[in-house]
Amino acid sequence: MPAVAQKPEKVVLTIGDILVSPSWVVTPNGTAPLVGSQWTVLDNTRVEKYLSGWTVFWAIFLAFFFLVGLLLLFFRKERIVGYVHVTVVSGHVMHTTQLPVAHPIDVDRARAIVHRAQVMAAAARR
């Protein structure tokens, strides 16, 4: 009796290079069932404070005329740099991907997507 070809499942979530369908987790390291998969999120971001170029220019320029110009050095900007690491372990497959972060909301988005994958894995057990 010939084998019946099954229709491939639609990808529901994409987390970096990890693809999640209703029944499977597809990574560059292999494919594993979604049932029983374990997901972890590691926030490796940091906040850097820096002086912008215009602040330094005006502080130096105005320091010659007014001491108030030195107050401009207190105007600092902040930026978030780093990655969010997402790891999935299912059966014999383990894979970690890095998601770049440019804004605090990027960390929340990564956590929300992984939470959705966890909910799908728990629902697949039933």
ChimeraX commands (.cxc) that place a marker at each C-alpha (Angstrom):
marker #1 position 0.00,0.00,0.00 radius 0.5
marker #1 position 1.56,3.37,-0.99 radius 0.5
marker #1 position 2.28,5.94,1.70 radius 0.5
marker #1 position -0.13,8.86,1.75 radius 0.5
marker #1 position 1.64,12.21,1.61 radius 0.5
marker #1 position 0.56,14.54,4.37 radius 0.5
marker #1 position 0.03,18.21,3.82 radius 0.5
marker #1 position 2.72,20.29,5.56 radius 0.5
marker #1 position 1.51,22.29,8.52 radius 0.5
marker #1 position 1.32,26.05,8.36 radius 0.5
marker #1 position 3.93,27.97,10.39 radius 0.5
marker #1 position 2.15,29.86,13.16 radius 0.5
marker #1 position 5.08,31.53,14.96 radius 0.5
marker #1 position 8.56,32.60,13.96 radius 0.5
marker #1 position 11.08,33.28,16.72 radius 0.5
marker #1 position 14.34,34.22,15.06 radius 0.5
marker #1 position 15.26,31.11,13.07 radius 0.5
marker #1 position 12.84,28.89,15.03 radius 0.5
marker #1 position 9.58,28.03,13.28 radius 0.5
marker #1 position 6.56,26.76,15.23 radius 0.5
marker #1 position 3.61,24.95,13.69 radius 0.5
marker #1 position 0.63,23.50,15.59 radius 0.5
marker #1 position 2.50,20.18,16.07 radius 0.5
marker #1 position 6.19,20.79,15.34 radius 0.5
marker #1 position 9.17,22.95,16.24 radius 0.5
marker #1 position 11.53,23.43,13.29 radius 0.5
marker #1 position 15.07,24.67,13.95 radius 0.5
marker #1 position 18.32,24.57,11.98 radius 0.5
marker #1 position 19.34,21.72,14.33 radius 0.5
marker #1 position 16.33,19.58,13.41 radius 0.5
marker #1 position 12.60,19.12,13.78 radius 0.5
marker #1 position 10.94,17.99,17.00 radius 0.5
marker #1 position 7.38,17.69,18.31 radius 0.5
marker #1 position 5.86,20.74,19.95 radius 0.5
marker #1 position 4.42,18.52,22.69 radius 0.5
marker #1 position 6.81,18.50,25.64 radius 0.5
marker #1 position 8.97,21.35,24.35 radius 0.5
marker #1 position 10.57,23.59,26.94 radius 0.5
marker #1 position 11.18,27.25,26.24 radius 0.5
marker #1 position 13.45,29.71,28.04 radius 0.5
marker #1 position 14.08,33.42,27.54 radius 0.5
marker #1 position 17.27,35.11,28.74 radius 0.5
marker #1 position 17.41,38.91,28.64 radius 0.5
marker #1 position 21.00,39.96,27.84 radius 0.5
marker #1 position 20.38,43.67,27.36 radius 0.5
marker #1 position 21.94,46.64,29.05 radius 0.5
marker #1 position 21.28,50.37,29.17 radius 0.5
marker #1 position 24.08,52.64,27.97 radius 0.5
marker #1 position 24.13,56.32,28.84 radius 0.5
marker #1 position 25.97,58.66,26.53 radius 0.5
marker #1 position 26.33,62.32,25.63 radius 0.5
marker #1 position 25.12,63.34,22.21 radius 0.5
marker #1 position 27.41,65.35,19.95 radius 0.5
marker #1 position 25.34,68.52,20.08 radius 0.5
marker #1 position 25.43,68.51,23.89 radius 0.5
marker #1 position 29.22,68.36,24.00 radius 0.5
marker #1 position 29.57,71.03,21.31 radius 0.5
marker #1 position 27.25,73.51,23.03 radius 0.5
marker #1 position 28.72,72.81,26.47 radius 0.5
marker #1 position 32.23,73.63,25.25 radius 0.5
marker #1 position 31.08,76.64,23.21 radius 0.5
marker #1 position 28.99,78.15,25.99 radius 0.5
marker #1 position 31.57,77.41,28.70 radius 0.5
marker #1 position 33.64,80.28,27.35 radius 0.5
marker #1 position 30.76,82.70,27.89 radius 0.5
marker #1 position 28.65,81.27,30.68 radius 0.5
marker #1 position 29.16,78.64,33.31 radius 0.5
marker #1 position 25.58,77.64,32.59 radius 0.5
marker #1 position 26.87,75.94,29.44 radius 0.5
marker #1 position 28.40,73.26,31.64 radius 0.5
marker #1 position 24.90,72.32,32.77 radius 0.5
marker #1 position 24.32,70.90,29.29 radius 0.5
marker #1 position 26.60,68.02,30.23 radius 0.5
marker #1 position 23.80,66.71,32.43 radius 0.5
marker #1 position 21.64,65.99,29.39 radius 0.5
marker #1 position 22.40,62.37,28.70 radius 0.5
marker #1 position 20.69,59.95,26.37 radius 0.5
marker #1 position 20.03,56.29,27.01 radius 0.5
marker #1 position 19.96,53.41,24.58 radius 0.5
marker #1 position 19.36,49.73,25.05 radius 0.5
marker #1 position 21.77,47.31,23.41 radius 0.5
marker #1 position 22.06,43.56,23.49 radius 0.5
marker #1 position 20.10,40.45,22.69 radius 0.5
marker #1 position 17.33,38.28,24.00 radius 0.5
marker #1 position 18.33,34.61,23.87 radius 0.5
marker #1 position 15.48,32.16,23.22 radius 0.5
marker #1 position 16.18,28.46,23.78 radius 0.5
marker #1 position 13.91,25.56,22.89 radius 0.5
marker #1 position 14.46,21.96,23.95 radius 0.5
marker #1 position 12.25,19.22,22.59 radius 0.5
marker #1 position 13.23,15.58,22.43 radius 0.5
marker #1 position 16.72,15.34,20.97 radius 0.5
marker #1 position 16.69,18.88,19.54 radius 0.5
marker #1 position 18.08,21.92,21.37 radius 0.5
marker #1 position 18.48,25.28,19.72 radius 0.5
marker #1 position 19.22,28.83,20.87 radius 0.5
marker #1 position 18.58,31.95,18.83 radius 0.5
marker #1 position 19.42,35.59,19.50 radius 0.5
marker #1 position 16.93,38.37,18.92 radius 0.5
marker #1 position 18.48,41.87,18.71 radius 0.5
marker #1 position 17.01,44.52,20.99 radius 0.5
marker #1 position 16.83,48.23,20.16 radius 0.5
marker #1 position 13.94,49.24,22.44 radius 0.5
marker #1 position 12.51,47.93,25.73 radius 0.5
marker #1 position 9.36,46.83,23.93 radius 0.5
marker #1 position 11.45,44.34,21.90 radius 0.5
marker #1 position 12.12,42.35,25.09 radius 0.5
marker #1 position 8.40,42.29,25.89 radius 0.5
marker #1 position 7.59,41.15,22.34 radius 0.5
marker #1 position 10.08,38.29,22.57 radius 0.5
marker #1 position 8.62,37.17,25.90 radius 0.5
marker #1 position 5.07,37.36,24.51 radius 0.5
marker #1 position 5.93,35.25,21.45 radius 0.5
marker #1 position 7.66,32.62,23.60 radius 0.5
marker #1 position 4.69,32.61,25.98 radius 0.5
marker #1 position 2.43,31.94,23.01 radius 0.5
marker #1 position 4.65,29.00,21.99 radius 0.5
marker #1 position 4.47,27.65,25.55 radius 0.5
marker #1 position 0.68,27.90,25.50 radius 0.5
marker #1 position 0.58,26.07,22.16 radius 0.5
marker #1 position 2.83,23.32,23.58 radius 0.5
marker #1 position 0.58,22.93,26.62 radius 0.5
marker #1 position -2.54,22.85,24.43 radius 0.5
marker #1 position -0.98,20.21,22.15 radius 0.5
marker #1 position -0.68,17.83,25.14 radius 0.5
marker #1 position -4.42,17.61,25.52 radius 0.5
marker link #1:1,2 radius 0.2
marker link #1:2,3 radius 0.2
marker link #1:3,4 radius 0.2
marker link #1:4,5 radius 0.2
marker link #1:5,6 radius 0.2
marker link #1:6,7 radius 0.2
marker link #1:7,8 radius 0.2
marker link #1:8,9 radius 0.2
marker link #1:9,10 radius 0.2
marker link #1:10,11 radius 0.2
marker link #1:11,12 radius 0.2
marker link #1:12,13 radius 0.2
marker link #1:13,14 radius 0.2
marker link #1:14,15 radius 0.2
marker link #1:15,16 radius 0.2
marker link #1:16,17 radius 0.2
marker link #1:17,18 radius 0.2
marker link #1:18,19 radius 0.2
marker link #1:19,20 radius 0.2
marker link #1:20,21 radius 0.2
marker link #1:21,22 radius 0.2
marker link #1:22,23 radius 0.2
marker link #1:23,24 radius 0.2
marker link #1:24,25 radius 0.2
marker link #1:25,26 radius 0.2
marker link #1:26,27 radius 0.2
marker link #1:27,28 radius 0.2
marker link #1:28,29 radius 0.2
marker link #1:29,30 radius 0.2
marker link #1:30,31 radius 0.2
marker link #1:31,32 radius 0.2
marker link #1:32,33 radius 0.2
marker link #1:33,34 radius 0.2
marker link #1:34,35 radius 0.2
marker link #1:35,36 radius 0.2
marker link #1:36,37 radius 0.2
marker link #1:37,38 radius 0.2
marker link #1:38,39 radius 0.2
marker link #1:39,40 radius 0.2
marker link #1:40,41 radius 0.2
marker link #1:41,42 radius 0.2
marker link #1:42,43 radius 0.2
marker link #1:43,44 radius 0.2
marker link #1:44,45 radius 0.2
marker link #1:45,46 radius 0.2
marker link #1:46,47 radius 0.2
marker link #1:47,48 radius 0.2
marker link #1:48,49 radius 0.2
marker link #1:49,50 radius 0.2
marker link #1:50,51 radius 0.2
marker link #1:51,52 radius 0.2
marker link #1:52,53 radius 0.2
marker link #1:53,54 radius 0.2
marker link #1:54,55 radius 0.2
marker link #1:55,56 radius 0.2
marker link #1:56,57 radius 0.2
marker link #1:57,58 radius 0.2
marker link #1:58,59 radius 0.2
marker link #1:59,60 radius 0.2
marker link #1:60,61 radius 0.2
marker link #1:61,62 radius 0.2
marker link #1:62,63 radius 0.2
marker link #1:63,64 radius 0.2
marker link #1:64,65 radius 0.2
marker link #1:65,66 radius 0.2
marker link #1:66,67 radius 0.2
marker link #1:67,68 radius 0.2
marker link #1:68,69 radius 0.2
marker link #1:69,70 radius 0.2
marker link #1:70,71 radius 0.2
marker link #1:71,72 radius 0.2
marker link #1:72,73 radius 0.2
marker link #1:73,74 radius 0.2
marker link #1:74,75 radius 0.2
marker link #1:75,76 radius 0.2
marker link #1:76,77 radius 0.2
marker link #1:77,78 radius 0.2
marker link #1:78,79 radius 0.2
marker link #1:79,80 radius 0.2
marker link #1:80,81 radius 0.2
marker link #1:81,82 radius 0.2
marker link #1:82,83 radius 0.2
marker link #1:83,84 radius 0.2
marker link #1:84,85 radius 0.2
marker link #1:85,86 radius 0.2
marker link #1:86,87 radius 0.2
marker link #1:87,88 radius 0.2
marker link #1:88,89 radius 0.2
marker link #1:89,90 radius 0.2
marker link #1:90,91 radius 0.2
marker link #1:91,92 radius 0.2
marker link #1:92,93 radius 0.2
marker link #1:93,94 radius 0.2
marker link #1:94,95 radius 0.2
marker link #1:95,96 radius 0.2
marker link #1:96,97 radius 0.2
marker link #1:97,98 radius 0.2
marker link #1:98,99 radius 0.2
marker link #1:99,100 radius 0.2
marker link #1:100,101 radius 0.2
marker link #1:101,102 radius 0.2
marker link #1:102,103 radius 0.2
marker link #1:103,104 radius 0.2
marker link #1:104,105 radius 0.2
marker link #1:105,106 radius 0.2
marker link #1:106,107 radius 0.2
marker link #1:107,108 radius 0.2
marker link #1:108,109 radius 0.2
marker link #1:109,110 radius 0.2
marker link #1:110,111 radius 0.2
marker link #1:111,112 radius 0.2
marker link #1:112,113 radius 0.2
marker link #1:113,114 radius 0.2
marker link #1:114,115 radius 0.2
marker link #1:115,116 radius 0.2
marker link #1:116,117 radius 0.2
marker link #1:117,118 radius 0.2
marker link #1:118,119 radius 0.2
marker link #1:119,120 radius 0.2
marker link #1:120,121 radius 0.2
marker link #1:121,122 radius 0.2
marker link #1:122,123 radius 0.2
marker link #1:123,124 radius 0.2
marker link #1:124,125 radius 0.2
marker link #1:125,126 radius 0.2
view
